[in-house]
Amino acid sequence: MNPNTLVIAELAEGHVRKSTLSAVAFAKQVGGTFSILVVGTGAKAAAAEVAGFGAQKVLVCEDASVAQPLAERLAPTVAAVAKTGFDVVAVTASSFGKDLAPRVAAKLGAGYASDISAVKTDGGLSFKRPMYAGNAYGWCKVTTPTSVVSVRQSEFSAAEPSGGASPVEAVAAAPVDAAASRVEFVKIEAAKSERPDLGEARVVVSGGRALKEKFAEVLEPLAGLLGAAIGASRAACDAGYAPPELQVGQTGRVVAPQLYVAIGISGAIQHLAGMKGSKVIVAINKDPDAPIFQVADYGLVADLFT
């Protein structure tokens, strides 16, 4: 088997997001050849950022109508390119990827494997993915001619440059379809922070509901010293102690930093599903039976405030 994979790049403010490199790492594990598709405003300039990772070619669609990455607008173009000889379409399982991939699969009439954490190539492609809220993992095969997958950034480390420069080739944007014509971009409200992005940080400091109104007071000095991103449990977010974009877990962000510090987090299974891939886990909790200690490399049974 010699599959040809199409990796969809995620653009943000004219640059390819680092998370895209996890999908590139997946494509390299699949073997065969792969190309990278960059679509949107500024795609031509951004293509240079992914030209050194060993792709057979970098496909560029400079589409001024996609100033913002609307999945309804992008899906027809991605599907049209995928039909030109690709066996696998891959995107990182970010909010962008999870929005785009199912729409592309529907347009291709293809099977879709989401949130995959590993791939096997013997006897055809098999994909490992979480089930039952991350309590179990299973292997699946996509039986349609084209497979669409979203890959967990926490399980596929960012690809390293391989030298050289892939040829860049322009592709045309597909016509706007009925779905896209009914969608209007209004505005984006993004919290600006000098801290690393939660999904890409090497160190994450997370707090739970036990921090209460002192959430920022306790965590921010530590995060500043460590150059860390700040995360939170769902309970802390639901209680209003932390904004929802900081939530780590099954229904939040899935992270796998080099160091994860869990402060006042008991470790519900939904939270563990979002961080147990971290390389080193440190936990502080006054309950010695807290589930977080079952996955922690270092645990301190103590009052977090002291």
C-alpha positions in Angstrom: 0.0 0.0 0.0 1.4 3.4 -1.0 -1.2 6.0 0.2 -1.3 9.6 -0.8 -2.3 11.9 2.0 -3.6 15.4 1.9 -2.9 17.5 5.0 -5.1 20.6 5.6 -3.1 23.5 7.1 -4.8 25.7 9.7 -4.2 29.4 9.1 -4.4 32.1 11.8 -3.5 35.8 11.1 -1.7 34.9 7.9 0.5 32.1 9.4 0.2 28.3 9.6 -0.6 27.2 13.1 2.0 25.0 14.7 -0.8 22.4 15.4 -0.8 21.6 11.6 2.6 19.9 12.1 0.9 17.2 14.1 -1.2 16.3 11.0 2.1 16.3 9.0 3.6 13.9 11.6 0.6 11.6 11.1 1.1 11.7 7.3 4.7 10.7 7.7 3.7 7.7 9.8 1.1 6.7 7.2 4.0 6.5 4.7 3.6 7.0 0.9 3.5 10.5 -0.2 1.7 13.6 1.2 0.9 17.1 0.2 -0.2 20.1 2.3 -3.1 22.3 1.3 -3.1 25.9 2.4 -6.4 27.8 1.8 -7.4 31.3 2.6 -6.3 34.9 2.7 -2.5 35.0 2.9 -2.2 31.4 1.9 0.5 32.1 -0.7 2.8 33.8 1.8 2.1 31.2 4.5 2.9 28.3 2.2 6.6 29.0 2.7 6.3 28.0 6.4 5.4 24.4 5.5 7.6 23.9 2.4 10.5 22.3 4.3 8.7 19.3 5.9 9.1 16.8 3.0 5.7 17.2 1.3 5.5 16.1 -2.3 4.0 19.5 -3.0 2.4 22.4 -1.2 -1.0 23.3 -2.7 -2.1 26.9 -2.4 -5.5 28.4 -2.8 -5.3 32.2 -2.2 -9.0 32.8 -1.6 -9.8 36.3 -0.5 -13.3 35.3 0.3 -12.0 33.2 3.2 -10.7 36.0 5.4 -11.9 33.9 8.3 -11.6 30.0 8.4 -15.3 29.2 7.9 -15.7 25.5 7.4 -18.7 25.9 5.1 -16.6 28.0 2.7 -13.4 25.8 2.9 -15.0 22.4 2.7 -15.9 22.5 -1.1 -12.3 23.4 -2.0 -10.8 20.8 0.3 -13.1 18.1 -1.1 -12.4 19.2 -4.7 -8.6 18.9 -4.1 -9.0 15.6 -2.3 -10.7 14.1 -5.4 -7.6 14.6 -7.4 -5.9 11.4 -6.2 -5.7 11.4 -2.4 -6.5 8.4 -0.3 -6.4 10.1 3.1 -7.4 13.6 4.2 -5.9 14.6 7.5 -6.4 17.6 9.8 -5.4 18.3 13.4 -8.3 17.8 15.8 -8.5 21.4 16.9 -11.8 23.3 16.9 -11.0 24.2 13.3 -10.3 20.6 12.3 -13.3 19.2 14.1 -15.6 21.7 12.3 -14.1 21.1 8.8 -13.4 17.4 8.6 -17.0 16.0 8.9 -18.1 18.5 6.2 -15.3 17.3 3.9 -16.2 13.7 4.6 -19.8 14.3 3.8 -18.9 15.9 0.4 -16.6 13.0 -0.4 -19.1 10.3 0.8 -16.1 9.1 2.9 -15.8 7.5 6.3 -14.5 9.7 9.1 -12.3 8.7 12.1 -12.1 11.5 14.6 -9.6 12.3 17.4 -7.2 9.5 16.4 -4.2 8.8 18.6 -2.3 6.3 16.5 -2.2 4.6 13.1 -1.2 1.1 12.0 -0.3 0.5 8.3 0.0 -3.3 8.2 -3.0 -4.9 6.3 -4.4 -1.5 5.4 -4.8 1.6 7.5 -6.2 1.2 11.1 -6.8 4.1 13.4 -6.8 4.1 17.2 -9.4 6.5 18.8 -11.0 7.1 22.2 -14.5 5.7 23.1 -16.7 6.0 26.1 -15.5 9.4 27.1 -11.9 8.3 26.9 -12.4 5.3 29.2 -11.4 3.0 26.4 -9.5 3.0 23.1 -10.4 1.0 20.0 -9.0 0.4 16.5 -11.2 1.1 13.5 -10.8 0.9 9.7 -12.4 3.2 7.2 -13.8 1.1 4.3 -14.5 3.9 1.8 -12.0 4.6 -0.9 -11.0 7.9 0.9 -10.4 8.2 4.6 -10.9 11.5 6.5 -9.2 11.7 9.9 -8.6 14.3 12.6 -5.5 13.7 14.7 -4.9 14.5 18.3 -2.1 17.0 18.7 -1.4 15.6 22.1 -0.6 12.2 20.5 1.3 13.2 17.4 4.3 15.4 18.2 4.9 18.3 15.8 6.9 17.2 12.7 10.4 18.4 12.4 11.7 20.1 9.2 13.3 17.6 6.8 15.2 20.1 4.7 14.7 21.0 1.0 11.8 22.9 -0.3 8.6 21.4 -1.6 7.3 22.8 -5.0 4.3 25.1 -4.6 1.4 24.7 -6.9 -1.7 26.9 -7.1 -5.2 25.4 -7.0 -8.5 27.0 -7.8 -11.2 27.7 -5.1 -14.4 25.7 -5.5 -17.6 27.6 -6.2 -19.6 28.7 -3.1 -22.3 26.2 -2.4 -25.7 26.6 -0.7 -24.4 26.0 2.8 -21.7 28.7 2.5 -24.1 31.2 1.0 -26.2 31.1 4.1 -23.3 31.7 6.5 -22.2 35.2 7.4 -19.1 35.9 9.4 -19.9 38.6 12.0 -16.9 39.0 14.2 -14.3 37.1 16.3 -13.8 37.8 20.0 -10.4 36.4 21.1 -8.7 36.9 24.4 -5.2 38.3 23.7 -2.6 36.8 26.0 1.2 36.9 26.1 1.1 33.3 27.5 1.7 30.3 25.2 -1.4 28.8 23.5 -2.9 26.1 25.8 -2.7 23.4 23.1 1.0 24.2 22.2 2.6 25.0 25.5 5.4 22.9 26.9 4.2 23.6 30.5 0.5 23.9 31.6 -0.6 25.0 35.1 -4.2 24.0 35.8 -6.6 24.9 38.6 -9.8 23.4 40.0 -12.9 24.7 41.7 -11.1 24.6 45.1 -9.2 27.8 44.1 -12.5 29.8 44.0 -12.1 33.5 43.6 -8.3 33.2 44.1 -7.9 31.3 40.8 -5.9 34.0 39.0 -4.2 35.1 42.2 -2.7 31.7 42.9 -2.0 30.4 39.4 -0.7 33.5 37.5 2.5 34.0 39.4 3.4 30.3 39.1 2.6 30.3 35.4 4.7 33.4 34.9 7.7 31.8 36.6 7.4 28.7 34.5 6.4 30.4 31.2 3.3 28.2 31.3 -0.1 28.3 29.8 -3.0 28.3 32.3 -5.7 25.6 32.2 -8.8 24.8 34.3 -11.1 22.0 35.2 -14.7 22.1 33.9 -15.9 22.7 37.5 -13.8 25.8 37.8 -15.1 27.1 34.4 -18.7 26.3 35.3 -18.4 28.2 38.6 -17.1 31.2 36.8 -13.6 31.2 38.3 -12.0 30.7 34.9 -13.0 31.5 31.3 -14.4 28.6 29.3 -11.5 28.7 26.7 -9.1 27.5 29.5 -11.0 24.2 30.1 -9.0 21.1 29.8 -10.8 17.8 29.4 -13.1 15.7 27.2 -15.3 18.7 26.3 -12.5 21.2 26.4 -8.9 21.2 25.2 -6.8 18.0 25.0 -3.2 18.8 26.0 0.0 16.8 26.4 2.7 19.2 27.5 6.1 18.2 28.9 4.9 19.3 32.4 1.3 19.4 33.6 0.7 20.8 37.1 -2.8 20.1 38.5 -3.7 22.3 41.5 -6.9 21.6 43.5 -8.2 19.3 40.7 -9.7 16.0 41.9 -9.3 14.3 38.5 -12.7 13.4 37.1 -12.5 11.0 34.2 -13.5 13.8 31.8 -10.6 15.9 32.9 -8.1 13.0 32.8 -9.1 12.3 29.2 -7.8 15.8 28.3 -4.4 15.7 30.0 -3.2 12.1 30.9 -1.0 12.1 27.8 1.2 14.8 29.5 4.9 13.7 29.9 5.2 14.6 33.6 2.1 15.2 35.8 2.3 17.0 39.2 -0.7 17.1 41.4 -1.6 19.0 44.6 -4.7 18.0 46.4 -5.7 17.7 50.1 -7.7 14.5 49.4 -5.3 11.5 49.4 -7.9 9.5 47.5 -8.3 12.0 44.6 -8.3 10.2 41.3 -5.7 12.7 40.0 -3.0 10.8 42.0 -3.6 7.7 40.0 -2.0 9.4 36.9 0.4 11.8 38.7 4.1 11.2 38.6 4.5 13.5 41.6 1.8 14.1 44.2 1.5 16.4 47.1 -1.3 15.8 49.6 -1.6 19.3 51.1 -3.7 22.4 51.2 -2.9 24.2 47.9 -3.1 27.6 49.6 -0.2 26.7 51.9 
